[in-house]
Amino acid sequence: MKRLFKYPKTIVGIITLITLFFGYNLKKVEIDNNTFNFLPVENPQRVAIDRAKDIFGPVLMMSVGMEMENGSIFSVESLRVIDKLTKEFEKLEGVDRVQSLTNSDYIDGVDGSLIVTSLVDDFTGTREDVQTLKDRILSWDIYQDVFISGDYSASQIMVTLKPDLGPDGERDIYFGLKKLTESIDNNGINFYIAGLPSMTVLLTENMMGDLTLLIPIVILVLLFALFLSFRRLSGILLPMITVLISTIWTIGLMGLLHVPLSILGIIIPVLMMAVGSAYGIHVISHYYDDVKAYNGELSREKHNEIILNSLMYVKKPIFLAGLTTVAGFASLGFSLISPMRNFGIFTSIGIVFAVIVALTLIPALLVFNYKSASKKKSIKNYSKRGLLERGLSLYYDSLGRRKYLILFFSLIVLVLSGIGTKSLIIDNAVIEYFKETTHIRVSDRFLRDKFTGTNSFDIVINGEGAGVDPLLLKAMDDLSDYLITNYKEIPKVLSFTDTVKRMNQVMHVDGDDGLGDIDSVVNSDDSFYEDDSFYEDDSFYEDDSFYEDDSFYEDDSFYEDDSFYEDDSSAELVVPVNNNRNKDIDTTGLMNLLTSAYARADNPNISAVELLDLLKRETNYKGYDFFEIPTDPAKYGHDEMLDLSNLLSQYYAMTGKLEGFVGKNDDPLSPENIKMTVMMNNDGNMFTRELIPVINNYIEEYFPKGYNVSLAGTALAEDSITRLITTSAMNSVLISLLMVFIILSIAYKSLFAGLFGMVPLGFTVLFNYGLMGFLGIKLDMSTAMVGSIAIGIGIDYTIHFLASYHKYSQKLDDVNEVTRESLMSSGKAIIFNAVSVAAGFSVLLKSNFYPLMYLGLLIAITMLIASIASMTIMPGLLNIFKPKFIRK
């Protein structure tokens, strides 16, 4: 060590060259916030997503919502905008396909054959085009809540991205969509862009904004803290240089190794400056103490000797503090989630860099500080803390000697914390990273309210002849109905069976007017009425609430409001009137028809819309009675189920186009890979977690055997990340505590030292999780790291107090005096360090992301709790149990 400082210029030169090298590699740093990449390559969900992408094609999609402030989307002007944007979106590089109201596929039957065309062929914007579009949309509910909202005020354009675009490609498409929508000159239209790729792009954009804002703030906070501590230029600049250099080395190394930064990367420079500065502060602090304590004229040789002696004194505690901090952060390196793992690995390396720079560069630069140091009067008593010392003395006099009372209150806090942990919510919804007022959050909420949302997953079925098995298709269709009926969070399920049912329907349309033979119903005999079972349930007739409530008749607002008639927007729509209806019926016939349709209902309490649906089936209006999966051979004039499979193959042969829900390389006449997409309008993962077992049980019970069924999609990827977060949080905390136990046991040559050292840290971690539960702060990818970070940093306070307590135990016999002197000696440093770290992390409260804001808040609080625990719980335990290791 002594030889090392014979060449201070060489040390400065080497560190400068290393810094320039890593600084050059900063430009190679990549940013990746793709949540799919957060999962391990071998993770089942990532494997399932990659497999689904290979089978069905691209899966990533951006959604563009278009809202009319006034009027309906069914206007010439609105549809022209949609058509224009659809064509412009298709021109963007990296776009695989675009689907909207004006270009989506429509299946129809013509002359006994199936054809696939667009909802509107060659849209020109005429009223006839508009009316054709509306008729076709209303004839097939697959478009409802997908391309058009239920109130007709909004439409959605779905933009599917080509695979493997990378962050830059996704960014270009997002801002391309944004630019095109902003170019629309219409003040009455609002646009919303959302979807997972949009969130990925905006995570990166806001992340860069955070780095630009937070790094200068944390530098200012650190400079202010150093000024309060030393009030001397060298005391301010040297620790600051240490953390800046170690931060450049750390981030530069990530660029050199092509390890991408994610949203958690924002924390690395903040952490390096808040934590890494402590090592430089220790070196400077002891150097100033030794210079001030030296009596006599300070020669250059003596000055260098003081530097060396200071370094020899602090190197062991700095090394031990650095080692325990590395242990805390390194525990995150075992996480299966790549951002958490990379954070743990590179912050650990960064702490090592900070220790190396503090123990080499600062002493080398201090050698050049001889002239300033020789003027000892300029070395102010920076360590004087009159107010702080009085506060510590007051604490000791009032509580310090009441060890049992302190432990009793600590136990109460532990119990309350345990209660709080029961309310802890574990969730990692990426959309909830953003603040409510951001465009992406507003857009996502709009798409969930008006459409089916942006959260979904696929149910993929694989097996020979899967696409032509009527029983399998019927089970899939029943599952869709079951999910929509029983879960309000599932507004729609898009399935291959929707296409099959549509094919079956249009192939069974009766006559030009679309009505089947209703004479048998209109002129039916009374056999239907002779069956009284339908009428035995009088609940429908006994309920007079509808008639007793006269508010409907008394309220004339409907008639007094002329806005309905004054709105000329409806004049743009052409409502056809069929004057050639040749199946006129009288009142009796109409009642027979309605009653027969009503008899199809599963229960007597149905809505008008449901009655209309039943009426369509009763009359087979436009083949509506055949909007089903064909499973009854007799109904279709066949004898065996195999005949129905052949019927389905004939349908597929006529359409020749089964993209999206069928494997892209499958036999079009007998697909082996088919899927259904479950759309969800929730914004978290808790519902997904509850839903998956339900679906798996349904599949096990009702699906035909012999097929492979798997679930894949963005919602399940997020849920998988959430599950891994739980495991990572628990494992990292346990590993951190274990490593602390080992290090302290070795340092003090006693297992009890390790156990005692774990207590205040365990208390701090449990307090943190309890606080999160009470405050409703979710355990996500960022906040899951609080426990390990708290242990990694908080162990320093325990080490400082243990070292001081051990020192005075060798000199004093009275444990109360030992405690008092230990508090007076180490308490100031512990409090100052805790406040400095808390202040450094508190800058994260200015972040654009909620998880980082909560992380900053929780770290600041846990630092204060860890410091208090080390000065209360630790001395209480030592004074009660009087372990032997403390007096060795």
Protein Blocks (a to p, Z undefined) as FASTA:
>chain_A
ZZmmmmmmlmmmmmmmmmmmmmmmmmmpccdfbfklmpcfklmklmmmmmmmmmnopfbd
cddddddfbdcfkbfklmmmmmmmmmmmmmpghiabdcdfklpccdddeehiacdddfbg
hiehiaklmmmmmmmmmmpmklgoklpcfkopaccddddddehkbjmlmmmmmmmmmmmm
mmpccfkbccddedjklmmmmmmmmmmmmmmmmmmmmmmmmmmmmmmmnopaklmmmmmm
mmmmmmmmmmmmmmmnopacdfklmmmmmmmmmmmmmmmmmmmmmmmmmmmmpgcjddfk
lmmmmmmmmmmmmmmmmmmmmmmmmmmmmmmmmpcbfklmmmmmmmmmmmmmmmmmmmmm
mmmmmmmmmmmmmmmmlmccfkbcfklmmmmmmmmmmmmmmmmlmmmmmmmmmmmmmmmm
mmpccdddfklmpcfkbmklmmmmmmmmmmnojadcddddddehklmmmklmmmmmmmmm
mmmmmmmklmbccdfklmmmmmmmmmmcgcjkopacfklmmmpcfklmmpmklmmpmmlm
mmmklmmpmklmmpmklmmpmklmmpmklmmpccdddfkbcbbcdfklmmmmmmmmmmmp
mbfbdcfklmmmmmmmmnopghlmmgccdfbfklnopabfklmmmmmmmmmmmnopaghj
acfkbcfklcfbdcdddddfbfbfklmmmmmmmmmmmmmmmpcghiacddedjklmmmmm
mmmmmmmmmmmmmmmmmmmmmmmmmmnopaklmmmmmmmmmmmmmmmmmmmmmnopacdf
klmmmmmmmmmmmmmmmmmmmmmmmmmmmmpmblklmmmmmmmmmmmmmmmmmmmmmmmm
mmmmmpcbfklmmmmmmmmmmmmmmmmmmmmmmmmmmmmnopaklmZZ
